Amino acid sequence: MLELCVDYPMALPSMPYGVRALMEQAATKKNLTLDPVIQSDSFEFLRHVVANNENIAFQIEIGLPTQSAAAAVVSRPVSEQDLPAGRLHLTQLRGRSLPVAAARFADQLQTSFTENFDCV
């Protein structure tokens, strides 16, 4: 699938982002070069570009808006044979207590991830 995507104008996140790192890794394994026409640190901007132009973009599923919120954009999952699943780790420093609000937010994240995604 990635082989087909490189023939289209891509709007991709900048290099520090996990999505881009995973894509670069997959492209290297297949001897492909990613040559985005647009790079941005803003996923909202990338979504806007795709909705208003003939570009394709890639984003981690959790960041995608619902289909009703993004009627102009169609999303499709990428096969894990082409692009390995990313991993997100929720961590804190050993021996450090989080403030109450941060601890509750971390608990909410953990609960949401466990209920909505294949978490280990």
C-alpha positions as CSV (number, residue, x, y, z in Angstrom):
1,M,0.0,0.0,0.0
2,L,2.8,2.5,0.8
3,E,4.1,1.9,-2.7
4,L,0.9,3.3,-4.1
5,C,0.9,6.3,-1.8
6,V,4.3,7.7,-2.8
7,D,2.8,8.4,-6.3
8,Y,0.5,11.0,-4.7
9,P,1.3,14.4,-3.2
10,M,1.7,13.8,0.5
11,A,1.1,16.2,3.4
12,L,3.1,14.7,6.3
13,P,4.0,15.6,9.9
14,S,7.5,16.8,10.6
15,M,10.2,14.3,11.4
16,P,10.0,14.3,15.3
17,Y,6.4,12.9,15.2
18,G,5.9,9.1,15.6
19,V,3.7,8.8,12.6
20,R,6.5,10.2,10.4
21,A,9.1,8.0,12.0
22,L,7.0,4.9,11.4
23,M,6.4,5.9,7.8
24,E,10.1,6.6,7.2
25,Q,11.0,3.3,8.7
26,A,8.5,1.4,6.5
27,A,9.6,3.3,3.4
28,T,13.3,2.5,4.0
29,K,12.5,-1.2,4.3
30,K,10.8,-1.0,0.9
31,N,13.5,1.1,-0.7
32,L,11.0,4.0,-1.1
33,T,11.5,7.7,-0.5
34,L,8.9,9.9,1.1
35,D,8.9,13.3,-0.6
36,P,6.1,15.3,1.0
37,V,4.9,18.5,-0.7
38,I,3.8,19.8,2.7
39,Q,5.2,19.2,6.2
40,S,3.7,20.6,9.3
41,D,3.7,20.2,13.1
42,S,-0.1,20.7,13.1
43,F,-2.3,17.7,12.4
44,E,-5.2,20.1,12.2
45,F,-3.5,21.9,9.4
46,L,-2.7,18.7,7.6
47,R,-6.3,17.6,7.9
48,H,-7.4,21.0,6.4
49,V,-4.9,20.6,3.5
50,V,-6.3,17.1,2.7
51,A,-9.9,18.3,2.9
52,N,-9.2,21.1,0.4
53,N,-6.6,19.7,-2.0
54,E,-5.6,16.5,-3.7
55,N,-3.2,15.4,-1.0
56,I,-3.0,12.4,1.2
57,A,-1.9,12.4,4.8
58,F,-1.4,9.9,7.6
59,Q,-2.5,10.2,11.2
60,I,-2.7,7.9,14.2
61,E,-6.3,6.7,14.6
62,I,-6.9,8.2,18.0
63,G,-6.4,11.7,16.5
64,L,-8.9,11.2,13.7
65,P,-12.2,13.1,14.0
66,T,-15.5,11.2,13.7
67,Q,-16.7,10.8,10.1
68,S,-19.5,13.3,10.7
69,A,-17.0,15.9,11.8
70,A,-14.8,15.3,8.8
71,A,-17.2,14.7,5.9
72,A,-14.7,16.1,3.4
73,V,-12.0,13.6,4.5
74,V,-12.1,9.8,4.1
75,S,-9.8,7.7,6.3
76,R,-8.7,4.2,5.8
77,P,-6.5,2.1,8.0
78,V,-3.0,1.2,6.8
79,S,-2.2,-2.5,6.8
80,E,0.2,-3.5,9.6
81,Q,2.1,-5.4,6.9
82,D,3.0,-2.0,5.4
83,L,3.3,0.1,8.6
84,P,3.8,-1.4,12.1
85,A,1.4,-0.3,14.8
86,G,2.8,2.6,16.9
87,R,3.2,2.2,20.6
88,L,2.2,4.8,23.2
89,H,3.6,4.6,26.7
90,L,2.1,6.4,29.6
91,T,4.9,6.8,32.2
92,Q,6.0,8.9,35.1
93,L,9.3,9.3,37.0
94,R,9.9,6.6,39.6
95,G,9.2,8.0,43.1
96,R,7.4,11.1,41.8
97,S,3.9,11.8,42.9
98,L,1.8,13.5,40.3
99,P,-0.5,16.4,41.3
100,V,-4.1,15.3,41.8
101,A,-5.4,16.7,38.4
102,A,-2.5,15.1,36.5
103,A,-3.0,11.8,38.2
104,R,-6.7,11.8,37.4
105,F,-6.0,12.7,33.8
106,A,-3.5,9.8,33.5
107,D,-6.1,7.5,35.0
108,Q,-8.7,8.7,32.5
109,L,-6.3,8.2,29.6
110,Q,-5.4,4.7,30.8
111,T,-9.1,3.8,31.2
112,S,-10.0,5.2,27.8
113,F,-7.1,3.5,26.0
114,T,-8.0,0.2,27.6
115,E,-11.7,0.4,26.7
116,N,-11.2,1.7,23.1
117,F,-8.0,0.2,21.8
118,D,-6.0,-3.0,21.9
119,C,-3.9,-2.2,24.9
120,V,-1.3,-4.4,26.5
